Amino acid sequence: MSVERTLHHFPLDPASRQVRLALGEKRLPFVEVQVRYWEGPTEFLKLNPSGLPPVLIETKHQRTTVIAENRAILEHIEEQEPEPALLGREPGERAEARRLLQWFDRKFDNEVNGFLLHEKMEKRLLRLGAPDLSSLRRGRDALRQHMDYIEGLLNTRDWLAGRRMSLADFAAAAHLSVIDYFGDVPWKDFPATKTWYMKLKSRPAFRPILADRWPGLAPVAHYDDLDF
């Protein structure tokens, strides 16, 4: 019997994008429900008390399972649908993929998104006024440091965690894609990272990401261009 999946997400949320990419890569169909999580909708809070997307609801044999938060969802998907393997096939690569997942969801999110996305997106959604220029500079400086790190990995590896594409690549691409939506990624200064991102953008799983739009927040012109 097939599994019915419903993903509650916000299109410009990096955590939500990671799950969408994983589901797409494994060709698992799902229904999307977009959540205005900053408004604290009661029904969504019942699904995840943190109030943050994503939340995946699965129904099989009339039994429903609710999985909240992206890491829990990604691990669940990998356990339930092991092929294609997205955590690597060797212990070393699986460990490295998990380390990089943590890197982007904690360090990158805090040092880059906490400034750039807060100023350019969250303030707009919450109606908190104009972006603070010093915070934008701080976020852009941190982004370049992270891009240096990614560039170094890709100069010695085929993919971020090793020889095969993994959830680490999806995590990095999910975060960078939202930053790129607002035009802040300095691609020309990081050729290996740009080539890696172009490969990911060309995958079928990435097409829905490139089609994302949010009212009042238009993407830069090159956002959905595969040959940027």
C-alpha positions in Angstrom: 0.0 0.0 0.0 1.3 3.4 -0.9 2.2 6.1 1.6 0.3 9.4 1.6 2.6 12.3 2.5 1.8 15.9 3.3 4.6 18.4 3.9 3.9 21.5 5.9 6.6 24.0 4.9 7.6 27.6 4.0 9.0 27.9 0.5 11.9 30.2 1.5 12.9 28.2 4.6 16.2 26.3 4.1 15.1 23.5 6.5 12.0 23.0 4.5 13.9 23.0 1.2 16.2 20.2 2.4 13.2 17.9 2.9 11.7 18.9 -0.4 15.0 18.1 -2.1 15.3 14.7 -0.4 11.7 13.7 -1.2 12.2 14.8 -4.8 15.5 13.0 -5.3 13.8 9.8 -4.0 10.8 10.5 -6.2 8.4 10.3 -3.3 5.2 12.1 -4.1 3.8 14.5 -1.5 1.2 17.2 -1.0 2.4 20.6 -0.1 0.8 22.9 2.5 2.5 26.3 2.8 2.7 27.6 6.4 2.8 31.2 7.5 4.6 30.1 10.6 5.5 33.6 11.9 1.8 34.1 12.5 1.7 31.1 15.0 -1.2 29.2 13.5 -2.9 27.1 16.1 -3.3 24.0 14.0 0.4 24.0 13.0 1.5 24.5 16.6 -0.4 21.3 17.4 1.8 19.5 14.8 5.1 21.0 16.1 5.2 22.9 19.4 8.3 24.8 18.2 6.1 26.5 15.6 8.8 26.0 13.0 8.5 24.1 9.6 8.9 21.6 8.2 6.5 19.0 9.4 5.8 15.8 7.4 2.6 13.8 7.9 2.6 10.2 6.6 -0.5 8.0 6.4 -0.1 4.2 5.7 -2.5 1.4 6.6 -4.8 4.1 8.1 -2.0 4.9 10.6 -0.7 8.5 10.7 2.8 9.5 11.7 3.8 13.1 12.3 7.5 13.9 12.0 8.7 17.4 12.9 12.0 19.2 12.2 14.1 18.7 9.2 16.8 16.4 10.7 14.2 14.0 12.1 12.4 14.0 8.7 15.5 13.4 6.7 16.6 10.5 8.9 13.1 9.1 8.7 13.0 9.3 4.9 16.4 7.6 4.7 15.2 4.8 7.0 11.9 4.2 5.2 13.2 4.7 1.6 16.9 3.7 1.6 17.4 4.0 -2.2 18.9 6.1 -3.5 21.1 6.4 -0.5 21.5 10.0 0.5 23.8 9.6 3.6 26.5 7.8 1.7 27.4 4.1 1.6 30.6 4.1 3.6 30.8 4.9 7.3 33.3 7.8 6.8 31.1 9.5 4.2 27.9 9.0 6.3 29.7 10.6 9.3 31.0 13.5 7.2 27.5 14.1 5.7 26.0 14.2 9.2 28.8 16.6 10.3 28.1 19.0 7.4 24.3 18.8 8.0 25.0 20.1 11.5 27.5 22.7 10.1 24.9 24.3 7.8 21.9 24.0 10.1 23.7 25.5 13.1 26.8 27.4 12.2 25.8 28.7 8.8 22.3 29.4 9.9 23.5 31.4 12.9 26.4 33.3 11.2 24.8 34.0 7.8 21.1 33.5 7.8 20.8 35.1 11.2 21.8 38.3 9.5 21.0 38.2 5.8 17.7 36.4 5.9 16.6 38.1 9.1 17.2 41.5 7.6 16.0 40.8 4.0 13.2 38.3 4.7 12.1 38.0 8.3 11.9 41.8 8.9 9.7 42.1 5.8 7.4 39.3 6.9 7.2 40.6 10.4 7.0 44.3 9.3 9.9 45.2 11.5 11.2 48.0 9.2 14.1 48.5 6.9 17.2 46.2 6.9 20.1 47.3 9.1 23.2 47.9 6.9 25.7 46.9 9.5 24.0 43.5 10.0 23.9 43.0 6.2 27.6 43.6 6.0 28.2 41.2 8.9 26.2 38.5 7.2 27.9 39.0 3.8 31.3 38.8 5.5 30.4 35.5 7.2 29.0 34.2 3.9 32.3 34.7 2.2 34.1 32.8 5.0 31.7 29.9 4.5 32.0 30.0 0.8 35.8 29.8 1.2 35.3 26.6 3.3 32.9 25.1 0.7 35.3 26.0 -2.1 38.1 24.2 -0.3 36.1 21.0 0.2 35.0 21.0 -3.5 38.6 21.5 -4.7 39.5 18.1 -3.2 36.1 16.2 -3.4 33.5 15.4 -6.1 30.7 16.3 -3.6 30.8 18.0 -0.2 31.0 14.8 1.9 33.0 12.7 -0.6 32.6 10.8 -3.8 28.8 10.8 -3.9 26.1 13.4 -3.6 24.5 13.4 -0.2 22.2 15.2 2.2 25.2 17.4 2.9 24.9 18.8 -0.6 21.2 19.3 -0.2 21.7 21.1 3.1 24.3 23.5 1.6 22.2 24.1 -1.5 19.1 24.7 0.5 20.7 27.4 2.5 22.6 29.0 -0.4 19.5 28.9 -2.6 17.5 31.1 -0.3 20.5 33.5 0.0 20.7 33.4 -3.8 17.0 34.2 -4.0 17.9 37.7 -2.7 21.0 37.9 -4.8 23.7 37.9 -2.1 25.9 34.9 -3.2 29.2 36.0 -4.8 29.3 33.1 -7.2 32.0 34.6 -9.5 34.5 34.5 -6.8 34.0 30.8 -6.1 34.1 28.8 -9.3 34.2 25.3 -7.9 31.2 26.1 -5.7 29.3 27.7 -8.7 29.9 24.6 -10.8 28.7 22.3 -8.0 25.6 24.5 -7.5 24.9 24.4 -11.3 24.9 20.6 -11.2 22.4 20.6 -8.3 20.2 23.2 -10.0 20.0 20.9 -13.0 18.5 18.0 -11.1 14.7 17.4 -11.4 14.4 17.5 -7.6 15.6 21.2 -7.7 12.9 22.4 -10.2 10.2 23.1 -7.6 12.8 25.1 -5.6 13.6 27.3 -8.6 9.8 27.9 -9.1 9.3 29.3 -5.6 8.0 32.8 -5.3 6.5 34.7 -2.3 4.3 37.7 -2.7 6.3 40.9 -2.1 9.6 39.1 -2.2 10.7 38.8 -5.8 13.9 36.8 -6.6 16.9 38.2 -8.5 16.9 37.7 -12.3 19.4 34.8 -12.4 17.7 32.8 -9.6 16.1 30.2 -11.8 18.7 30.3 -14.6 20.5 27.0 -14.9 23.4 28.6 -16.8 24.0 31.6 -14.6 
